Amino acid sequence: MKHKPWSVVLGGGLIGRLLAHALAHAGHRVDLHEAQEADAQGAAARVAAAMLAPLAESAITEASVVRMGEHALSRWPELIAQLPEPVFFQRHGTLILWHRQDQAEARRFAHIISRNQQRQPSLPAPQTLDAEGIAQHEAAVASRFHEALYLPGEGQLDNRQLLSALLASLSNHAEVQLHWRSPRTPQDFATGGANPPDWVFDCRGLGARAQWQQLRGVRGEVIRLHAPDVHLQRPTRLIHPRYPIYIAPKENHVFVIGATEIETEDLSPASVRSTLELLSAAYTVHSGFGEARILEVATQARPTLPDNL
C-alpha cells in the first residue's frame, strides 16, 4: 500500500489554513496546531483589508511581490471555488483620489505606478479620470473630486469569510486533525522519534520569533464601519503626505478603513490620533461616513523581516 505523506502545519492563520487545505487535497494526512482558538482572533489576516492591488502596491514594494500579486488575482477565485462556504470576491479595480492641495504627491505617485506598469506590461495601464470619468466609475464621490486614477482589474475579497470557509473545509476533511490551544515548535517534531512526520511547515508568523529572531512586527490599525449612506463599489485610496488611507467596501455596507504602519509589535488599542486621522480622512472622501457606526477598531502586527519582505 502506498505511503500517505504526513504533514504537520504549525499556525492556523491564513497561510496555515491555506497550506493545510492544499496538502489535504494533494493526498496528505495533515495535523494543524494553533496556539490560540479556531476563531483566528490572533491572526494578522483577520484584521487586514484583503485588497488585491498589485499595481497600487507597486509604489512601495518590489517587482517580485507585484508579480505574485498579479498571480493572486486569478488564483484566489480558483481557491475560493473549492471551499464549502461563500467568500466575497470582486475585481472592480482601485480608485485613487486626492485633494487639490495634494496634487504634487499624486503626480509623484502616478509617475511611479506608470513606470512600474511599463515594467510589468501584463498589468492593465492606469487610467486618468476627470470629473466626468469619476462620476462614471464612482458617482458617490464625484462631487468632491475632480481628478483621479483608476487601476483596472484590481480587486479584493472578504478575509473573515475566507478564514471561516477554510476552517469549514478543514473541519470536514477526514484526513485533517485540528489542534487548537496547542502551541508547538518545529523542535517538537524533530527526527529521531518513533514516527516523525514527513513534513513540518512553520506558518506561525510572529509566533516563530524564538526560532527566527530576524522576524519583526509592523503594527496596523484598522477601523470597520457600517455606513448605509455610503455607496462605494471598489477599494478607494486617498493620497495624503501624512496619512494616506484606503477604504475597502465589503458586503452589506461594511467598510474597512486603514493605513497606519508603525514599526512595533505593540498590540495595545489604537491611539486617539490614528483613529481621528483615519475617520477624518474617510469623511473627506464621503460625508456619509459621518453617520456611520463604528463596528470595530482593531490592531494587529504583520510579520516581516528587516527588508520588509
Sequence and secondary structure as in RCSB ss.txt:
>XXXX:A:sequence
MKHKPWSVVLGGGLIGRLLAHALAHAGHRVDLHEAQEADAQGAAARVAAAMLAPLAESAITEASVVRMGEHALSR
WPELIAQLPEPVFFQRHGTLILWHRQDQAEARRFAHIISRNQQRQPSLPAPQTLDAEGIAQHEAAVASRFHEALY
LPGEGQLDNRQLLSALLASLSNHAEVQLHWRSPRTPQDFATGGANPPDWVFDCRGLGARAQWQQLRGVRGEVIRL
HAPDVHLQRPTRLIHPRYPIYIAPKENHVFVIGATEIETEDLSPASVRSTLELLSAAYTVHSGFGEARILEVATQ
ARPTLPDNL
>XXXX:A:secstr
     EEEEE  SHHHHHHHHHHHHTT EEEEE SS TT TT HHHHS  EE HHHHTTTS HHHHHHHHHHHHH
HHHHHHTSSS   EE   EEEEE GGGHHHHHHHHHHHHHHHHHSTTS   EEE HHHHHHH GGGTTT S EEE
ETT EEE HHHHHHHHHHHHHT TTEEEETT    GGGG TTSSS  SEEEE  GGGGTTT TT EEEEEEEEEE
E TT    S EEEE SS  EEEEE GGGEEEEE   BS    S   HHHHHHHHHHHHHH GGGGG EEEEEEEE
EEEE TT  
